[in-house]
Amino acid sequence: MSGDSFHPPVRTLMGPGPSDVNPRVLAAMGRPIIGHLDPAFVGMMDQMKVLLQYAFQTENELTLPVSAPGSAGMETCFVNLVEPGDKVVVCINGVFGQRMKENVERCGATPVVVEDDWGRPVDAQKLDSTLAAHPDARLVAFVHAETSTGACSDVKTLTQVAHAHDCLVIVDSVTGLGGSELRVDDWGVDAIYSGTQKCLSCTPGLSPVSFGPRAVERIQSRKHKVQSWFLDLNLIMGYWGSGGGKRAYHHTAPINALYALHEALVLLHEEGLENAWARHRHHHEALKAGLEAMGLELLVEEPHRLPQLNAVKVPEGVDEAAVRTRLLQRYGLEIGAGLGPLAGRIWRIGLMGFACNAKNVRLCLHALESVLTEMGAPVERGAALPAAERIYGVTA
């Protein structure tokens, strides 16, 4: 067994996550470690809360990063808001809706499923009909940006439907935050979770969450203890200063990872949230133009496509895994495979955060066209890059 240091290869990450990390974020991780209750660190925590509130577009006091990846943000929402015996309507249109259902069951609650085809957004009319048939439901859970398909659901409308039936909402925006329009307060979202490794261009391992006043009231009036000690917000609030008074020790925070998230949020603030949304849309349009000029199709219909996660149909007769392997070995380019019923049928091409730029779009189009041509796929040679350049113009 070798004891040599590990030096990872340089890759261009254009899969479903993690995304490429801004050099300023990597540099922030290397700063000196200080105690997690050091006054300077507590001051940074306060700044981070404000920056996260900006990213989520909320004034929710209970807005913080959970010290674990996006899946733990998901569990934080469910274990704090769902009690044994509750009925929860879960909207499933991909892998991550299925995970929500699993969380409901593990909380001892009863899930009622609203199902839509993978690649389609959640249907608000189906949700309304389901809630009418289950007037005792207490919560609605759905995915804003479904990472397994690249479909974007209408958070504002779905939240309105849930509230009309006196239900709180839990929203998964792991791939949405920083890449697509998201307005937690304006849209009335009660609880939401995200991840750092997607459009925030930070390292994996933290999960930003935000809870509105109705959700906080639900947490504080629970009849049963939260089943997870580590994720119990009644305890975490004391550490993050959301309960007022002196900071209470809860756990040793991942200090250098929080430095990185702070820097990523500073970068987002410098760019401007709406500018970041527009940048993701602009580079998506260039990538889409190139893919379509090549003769490839996108899975999701245009009005519901996520700009930061592009699900591309694999041409008939092409070994999609062999394509990904060749892209990685020859170009150092990572794209993602399909999941569940879409395994072998799509590639997932990410344009997230720092990786969402013209250089990466051009690399991806050139590399994909070269590999597919070599493999005898029916693609239009030489068409992709000119189509992308027509979107960029001469100044890109």
Secondary structure, 3 states (H helix, E strand, C coil): CCCCCCCCCCCEECCCCCCCCCHHHHHHHCCCCCCCCCHHHHHHHHHHHHHHHHHHCCCCCEEEEECCCHHHHHHHHHHHHCCCCCEEEEEECCHHHHHHHHHHHHCCCEEEEEECCCCCCCCHHHHHHHHHHCCCCCEEEEECEECCCCEECCHHHHHHHHHHCCCEEEEECCCCCCCCCCCHHHHCCCEEECCCCCCCCCCCCCEEEEECHHHHHHHHCCCCCCCCCCCCHHHHHHHHCCCCCCCCCCCCCCHHHHHHHHHHHHHHHHHCHHHHHHHHHHHHHHHHHHHHHHCCCECCCHHHECCCEEEEECCCCCCHHHHHHHHHHHHCEECEECCHHHCCCEEEEECCHHHCCHHHHHHHHHHHHHHHHHCCCCCCCCCHHHHHHHHHCCCC
